[in-house]
Amino acid sequence: MKPIFVFGSNLAGRHGKGAPLHARQHHGAIYGQGSGLQGSSYGIPTKGYKLEVLDLQTIDLYVRDFMSFALRHPRYTFNVTRIGCGLDGYTDAQIAPMFAAAPANCNLPDGWRAI
């Protein structure tokens, strides 16, 4: 199974810090592409084009898109990072429930399946 690094992104695709920078440097994330599959990474937007933090409802829509993609690609293993819980300021308790229906090929951060 091909491993895919899943990170919180911004719609502008400015992968300049934290997990997005790691994704660009090590997993083929494309500068300027804000979401979706990029090399061996997948960006889930948590910030907008002007780097403003997106609301939880909007993030949830992008998470649903991701989970649909993961279901359609069972040969990939998706290693999900704590999207939205770093510079964006959301808590694990706010983000983890969005992944409650994550397919088995998604490895979630420690404790997220329990939330």
N, CA, C and O of each residue as an XYZ file, in Angstrom:
460
protein
N       0.845     -1.194      0.000
C       0.000      0.000      0.000
C       0.877      1.240      0.000
O       1.843      1.333      0.758
N       0.537      2.174     -0.845
C       1.316      3.408     -0.948
C       0.932      4.357      0.188
O      -0.245      4.682      0.343
N       1.917      4.811      0.995
C       1.601      5.747      2.077
C       1.426      7.175      1.556
O       2.203      7.650      0.727
N       0.392      7.843      2.060
C       0.090      9.223      1.698
C       0.076     10.063      2.974
O      -0.632      9.738      3.928
N       0.854     11.135      2.990
C       0.932     12.069      4.114
C      -0.210     13.077      3.974
O      -0.268     13.808      2.985
N      -1.114     13.124      4.948
C      -2.286     14.004      4.896
C      -2.057     15.185      5.838
O      -1.803     15.004      7.029
N      -2.151     16.383      5.294
C      -1.816     17.589      6.067
C      -2.865     18.668      5.893
O      -3.594     18.688      4.901
N      -2.937     19.567      6.868
C      -3.802     20.733      6.772
C      -3.140     21.765      5.879
O      -1.966     22.091      6.055
N      -3.893     22.274      4.923
C      -3.342     23.176      3.919
C      -4.095     24.501      3.933
O      -5.007     24.707      4.735
N      -3.698     25.390      3.034
C      -4.458     26.605      2.783
C      -4.810     26.618      1.309
O      -4.096     26.043      0.488
N      -5.902     27.267      0.976
C      -6.388     27.234     -0.400
C      -5.416     27.849     -1.400
O      -5.473     27.542     -2.591
N      -4.531     28.710     -0.925
C      -3.528     29.309     -1.810
C      -2.376     28.356     -2.106
O      -1.590     28.590     -3.025
N      -2.276     27.281     -1.329
C      -1.193     26.322     -1.542
C       0.170     26.840     -1.146
O       1.180     26.435     -1.722
N       0.212     27.724     -0.179
C       1.490     28.236      0.339
C       1.969     27.296      1.434
O       1.645     27.481      2.607
N       2.730     26.304      1.053
C       3.199     25.285      1.990
C       4.500     25.751      2.639
O       5.579     25.258      2.312
N       4.385     26.713      3.566
C       5.568     27.365      4.088
C       5.989     27.027      5.503
O       7.114     27.338      5.896
N       5.110     26.393      6.290
C       5.432     26.096      7.688
C       4.841     24.755      8.084
O       3.918     24.251      7.444
N       5.388     24.183      9.154
C       4.823     22.991      9.769
C       4.633     21.823      8.820
O       5.483     21.544      7.975
N       3.494     21.140      8.975
C       3.203     19.951      8.165
C       3.143     20.262      6.665
O       3.602     19.446      5.865
N       2.593     21.416      6.255
C       2.597     21.708      4.819
C       4.011     21.820      4.232
O       4.265     21.345      3.125
N       4.913     22.440      4.968
C       6.297     22.528      4.503
C       6.925     21.140      4.434
O       7.628     20.817      3.477
N       6.668     20.322      5.452
C       7.166     18.945      5.446
C       6.619     18.199      4.229
O       7.350     17.461      3.568
N       5.338     18.393      3.939
C       4.722     17.736      2.781
C       5.392     18.176      1.484
O       5.603     17.360      0.586
N       5.725     19.449      1.381
C       6.385     19.961      0.166
C       7.803     19.429      0.046
O       8.234     19.044     -1.040
N       8.528     19.406      1.156
C       9.933     19.004      1.126
C      10.128     17.495      1.006
O      11.129     17.041      0.451
N       9.177     16.716      1.524
C       9.392     15.264      1.599
C       8.331     14.396      0.918
O       8.549     13.200      0.727
N       7.193     14.976      0.550
C       6.102     14.157      0.027
C       5.496     14.689     -1.270
O       4.415     14.251     -1.664
N       6.158     15.608     -1.927
C       5.716     16.055     -3.244
C       4.565     17.033     -3.277
O       3.959     17.219     -4.332
N       4.232     17.677     -2.143
C       3.177     18.694     -2.171
C       3.597     19.800     -3.132
O       4.764     20.191     -3.172
N       2.649     20.295     -3.896
C       2.914     21.263     -4.951
C       2.591     22.665     -4.453
O       1.459     22.957     -4.068
N       3.603     23.527     -4.465
C       3.385     24.924     -4.061
C       2.371     25.545     -5.014
O       2.545     25.500     -6.232
N       1.315     26.123     -4.457
C       0.260     26.718     -5.260
C      -0.974     25.837     -5.398
O      -2.010     26.298     -5.877
N      -0.878     24.585     -4.987
C      -2.043     23.692     -4.998
C      -2.521     23.524     -3.560
O      -1.802     22.979     -2.722
N      -3.717     23.986     -3.281
C      -4.200     24.017     -1.907
C      -4.881     22.776     -1.390
O      -5.018     22.614     -0.177
N      -5.315     21.886     -2.277
C      -6.028     20.715     -1.784
C      -5.833     19.524     -2.703
O      -5.408     19.649     -3.852
N      -6.162     18.359     -2.152
C      -6.125     17.139     -2.935
C      -4.785     16.443     -2.951
O      -3.854     16.811     -2.235
N      -4.713     15.416     -3.795
C      -3.522     14.591     -3.916
C      -2.412     15.369     -4.608
O      -2.617     15.995     -5.649
N      -1.233     15.313     -4.003
C      -0.053     16.006     -4.512
C       1.146     15.117     -4.235
O       1.617     15.061     -3.098
N       1.649     14.424     -5.239
C       2.744     13.493     -5.001
C       2.272     12.405     -4.051
O       1.263     11.746     -4.302
N       3.003     12.221     -2.960
C       2.594     11.250     -1.945
C       2.022     11.971     -0.720
O       2.234     11.558      0.420
N       1.292     13.057     -0.988
C       0.634     13.803      0.083
C      -0.768     14.198     -0.369
O      -1.100     14.147     -1.553
N      -1.584     14.593      0.614
C      -2.945     15.034      0.335
C      -3.229     16.219      1.244
O      -3.120     16.104      2.465
N      -3.593     17.358      0.662
C      -3.884     18.558      1.432
C      -5.369     18.717      1.709
O      -6.193     18.631      0.798
N      -5.702     18.948      2.965
C      -7.067     19.261      3.375
C      -7.072     20.717      3.831
O      -6.453     21.034      4.847
N      -7.749     21.609      3.113
C      -7.734     23.025      3.499
C      -8.338     23.284      4.880
O      -9.434     22.827      5.206
N      -7.580     24.031      5.668
C      -8.048     24.519      6.965
C      -7.922     26.046      7.030
O      -8.375     26.685      7.980
N      -7.297     26.607      5.997
C      -7.160     28.063      5.861
C      -7.557     28.461      4.443
O      -7.495     27.657      3.513
N      -7.962     29.711      4.301
C      -8.405     30.222      3.013
C      -7.269     30.755      2.159
O      -6.094     30.534      2.451
N      -7.642     31.468      1.090
C      -6.662     32.022      0.152
C      -5.793     33.105      0.779
O      -4.640     33.286      0.388
N      -6.353     33.829      1.757
C      -5.603     34.890      2.446
C      -5.051     34.390      3.776
O      -4.698     35.186      4.646
N      -4.978     33.079      3.928
C      -4.459     32.397      5.110
C      -5.317     32.584      6.354
O      -4.855     32.372      7.475
N      -6.575     32.984      6.148
C      -7.512     33.079      7.272
C      -7.991     31.672      7.630
O      -8.172     30.823      6.758
N      -8.189     31.444      8.918
C      -8.647     30.137      9.381
C     -10.089     29.930      8.919
O     -10.947     30.789      9.122
N     -10.341     28.787      8.302
C     -11.686     28.456      7.855
C     -12.543     28.013      9.034
O     -12.029     27.509     10.033
N     -13.861     28.206      8.910
C     -14.758     27.760      9.972
C     -14.874     26.240      9.933
O     -14.553     25.604      8.929
N     -15.333     25.676     11.031
C     -15.410     24.217     11.169
C     -16.310     23.568     10.122
O     -16.012     22.473      9.645
N     -17.395     24.227      9.764
C     -18.314     23.670      8.771
C     -17.623     23.536      7.410
O     -17.820     22.542      6.710
N     -16.828     24.514      7.042
C     -16.118     24.475      5.762
C     -15.028     23.409      5.788
O     -14.860     22.664      4.823
N     -14.289     23.337      6.892
C     -13.261     22.300      7.027
C     -13.907     20.920      6.914
O     -13.361     20.024      6.271
N     -15.064     20.756      7.536
C     -15.769     19.470      7.492
C     -16.085     19.066      6.046
O     -16.000     17.885      5.709
N     -16.441     20.011      5.205
C     -16.717     19.698      3.794
C     -15.462     19.159      3.107
O     -15.537     18.204      2.334
N     -14.318     19.768      3.386
C     -13.061     19.290      2.798
C     -12.670     17.924      3.360
O     -12.116     17.091      2.643
N     -12.955     17.695      4.635
C     -12.678     16.389      5.238
C     -13.547     15.323      4.568
O     -13.072     14.221      4.297
N     -14.803     15.641      4.303
C     -15.691     14.688      3.633
C     -15.168     14.358      2.230
O     -15.209     13.203      1.807
N     -14.679     15.370      1.514
C     -14.084     15.134      0.193
C     -12.900     14.183      0.314
O     -12.744     13.256     -0.481
N     -12.072     14.430      1.319
C     -10.910     13.565      1.539
C     -11.343     12.128      1.822
O     -10.797     11.192      1.238
N     -12.313     11.946      2.705
C     -12.721     10.583      3.066
C     -13.336      9.850      1.870
O     -13.171      8.638      1.732
N     -14.029     10.569      1.026
C     -14.553      9.975     -0.197
C     -13.397      9.518     -1.092
O     -13.445      8.435     -1.674
N     -12.369     10.347     -1.195
C     -11.183      9.999     -1.975
C     -10.511      8.759     -1.384
O     -10.120      7.849     -2.115
N     -10.381      8.731     -0.064
C      -9.737      7.594      0.605
C     -10.511      6.300      0.356
O      -9.907      5.247      0.152
N     -11.819      6.370      0.372
C     -12.643      5.190      0.097
C     -12.440      4.677     -1.330
O     -12.445      3.470     -1.573
N     -12.264      5.601     -2.261
C     -12.077      5.226     -3.664
C     -10.662      4.737     -3.970
O     -10.405      4.223     -5.059
N      -9.743      4.895     -3.012
C      -8.344      4.512     -3.221
C      -7.851      3.596     -2.102
O      -6.999      3.989     -1.305
N      -8.387      2.372     -2.041
C      -8.033      1.456     -0.946
C      -6.578      0.980     -0.981
O      -6.098      0.412     -0.001
N      -5.877      1.200     -2.082
C      -4.472      0.774     -2.159
C      -3.529      1.765     -1.481
O      -2.343      1.488     -1.304
N      -4.071      2.917     -1.105
C      -3.275      3.913     -0.394
C      -3.522      3.789      1.105
O      -4.617      3.429      1.536
N      -2.500      4.089      1.888
C      -2.636      4.232      3.332
C      -2.473      5.716      3.629
O      -1.444      6.305      3.299
N      -3.466      6.317      4.239
C      -3.463      7.755      4.504
C      -3.056      8.012      5.948
O      -3.764      7.626      6.878
N      -1.921      8.662      6.128
C      -1.399      8.996      7.456
C      -1.797     10.436      7.763
O      -1.140     11.386      7.338
N      -2.884     10.571      8.508
C      -3.488     11.868      8.777
C      -2.770     12.562      9.934
O      -2.565     11.965     10.991
N      -2.393     13.816      9.730
C      -1.809     14.624     10.798
C      -2.937     15.336     11.553
O      -4.102     15.227     11.173
N      -2.603     16.042     12.588
C      -3.589     16.758     13.402
C      -4.009     18.049     12.696
O      -3.740     19.147     13.183
N      -4.667     17.908     11.551
C      -5.041     19.083     10.765
C      -5.884     20.037     11.606
O      -6.749     19.611     12.372
N      -5.619     21.325     11.452
C      -6.391     22.347     12.148
C      -6.062     22.535     13.610
O      -6.591     23.448     14.245
N      -5.202     21.695     14.164
C      -4.929     21.735     15.609
C      -3.619     22.430     15.962
O      -3.267     22.508     17.139
N      -2.912     22.922     15.001
C      -1.659     23.618     15.282
C      -1.878     25.123     15.196
O      -2.489     25.727     16.077
N      -1.370     25.718     14.120
C      -1.463     27.166     13.934
C      -2.905     27.657     13.765
O      -3.185     28.838     13.970
N      -3.809     26.763     13.396
C      -5.201     27.167     13.184
C      -5.961     27.354     14.493
O      -6.946     28.091     14.532
N      -5.519     26.696     15.566
C      -6.106     26.928     16.877
C      -7.276     26.051     17.275
O      -7.825     26.225     18.363
N      -7.673     25.119     16.433
C      -8.752     24.221     16.821
C      -8.213     23.118     17.729
O      -7.015     22.834     17.735
N      -9.110     22.503     18.491
C      -8.717     21.423     19.398
C      -8.974     20.072     18.730
O      -9.713     19.977     17.751
N      -8.352     19.044     19.275
C      -8.599     17.690     18.792
C     -10.090     17.351     18.902
O     -10.648     16.700     18.019
N     -10.722     17.791     19.980
C     -12.140     17.504     20.195
C     -13.027     18.163     19.138
O     -14.139     17.696     18.892
N     -12.555     19.233     18.513
C     -13.324     19.894     17.464
C     -13.109     19.232     16.093
O     -14.033     19.176     15.282
N     -11.913     18.741     15.841
C     -11.570     18.202     14.519
C     -11.785     16.688     14.434
O     -12.306     16.203     13.430
N     -11.402     15.947     15.444
C     -11.464     14.481     15.395
C     -12.836     13.931     15.007
O     -12.895     12.980     14.228
N     -13.951     14.487     15.516
C     -15.251     13.930     15.131
C     -15.527     13.975     13.624
O     -16.329     13.189     13.121
N     -14.883     14.868     12.919
C     -15.057     14.938     11.469
C     -14.553     13.668     10.789
O     -14.972     13.340      9.679
N     -13.655     12.962     11.460
C     -13.046     11.755     10.914
C     -13.659     10.476     11.481
O     -13.101      9.393     11.306
N     -14.804     10.590     12.160
C     -15.427      9.436     12.804
C     -15.711      8.304     11.817
O     -15.627      7.131     12.179
N     -16.042      8.647     10.588
C     -16.363      7.630      9.579
C     -15.182      7.345      8.650
O     -15.361      6.822      7.550
N     -13.979      7.692      9.100
C     -12.798      7.464      8.254
C     -12.638      5.987      7.945
O     -12.787      5.144      8.829
N     -12.334      5.670      6.687
C     -12.153      4.258      6.326
C     -10.919      3.654      6.978
O     -10.069      4.370      7.508
N     -10.833      2.354      6.935
C      -9.756      1.614      7.605
C      -8.377      1.944      7.062
O      -7.382      1.731      7.756
N      -8.289      2.460      5.836
C      -6.976      2.793      5.272
C      -6.488      4.175      5.710
O      -5.520      4.697      5.157
N      -7.154      4.765      6.699
C      -6.735      6.042      7.276
C      -6.157      5.806      8.669
O      -6.836      5.292      9.558
N      -4.910      6.183      8.841
C      -4.280      6.160     10.167
C      -4.466      7.541     10.772
O      -3.938      8.531     10.265
N      -5.222      7.597     11.861
C      -5.519      8.879     12.498
C      -4.563      9.144     13.647
O      -3.962      8.217     14.189
N      -4.421     10.433     14.025
C      -3.567     10.769     15.164
C      -4.006     10.051     16.433
O      -5.176      9.703     16.587
N      -3.067      9.835     17.332
C      -3.355      9.168     18.605
C      -4.553      9.826     19.293
O      -4.608     11.047     19.441
N      -5.488      9.011     19.699
C      -6.628      9.481     20.448
C      -7.817      9.925     19.615
O      -8.911     10.070     20.161
N      -7.652     10.146     18.326
C      -8.767     10.667     17.518
C      -9.898      9.669     17.371
O     -11.060     10.075     17.362
N      -9.613      8.396     17.256
C     -10.703      7.425     17.089
C     -11.534      7.331     18.368
O     -12.714      6.984     18.320
N     -10.922      7.638     19.505
C     -11.637      7.569     20.784
C     -12.546      8.780     21.023
O     -13.476      8.714     21.827
N     -12.274      9.874     20.325
C     -13.060     11.110     20.556
C     -14.396     11.009     19.844
O     -15.202     11.936     19.910
